[in-house]
Amino acid sequence: MSALLAWLPFLQPMTALGNAWWLLMVPLVFGVAVVHRAVQDPNMDGYWARVLRLTVKANAVLGSLALAIYLFVYFVIPLLRAD
């Protein structure tokens, strides 16, 4: 119980999901897209299509950024090492 009192969600992800904790990004982005479209759209015609489109775009952008950071950390930074 005392371990949960010191848990930092962004620095120490929950271990219950194992290595798939990052998949929680998909429902999080979907929820943000639902709220954003509900606030920004003047009418509700085609609402769910726009929510789905925003969810796919946001997940694609976040995935691309994650891949770019991965490539930078594992391939570019070692090249900068001074011997």
Helices and strands as residue ranges (DSSP letters): H 2-5, G 18-24, H 25-40, H 47-71, I 72-76, H 77-79
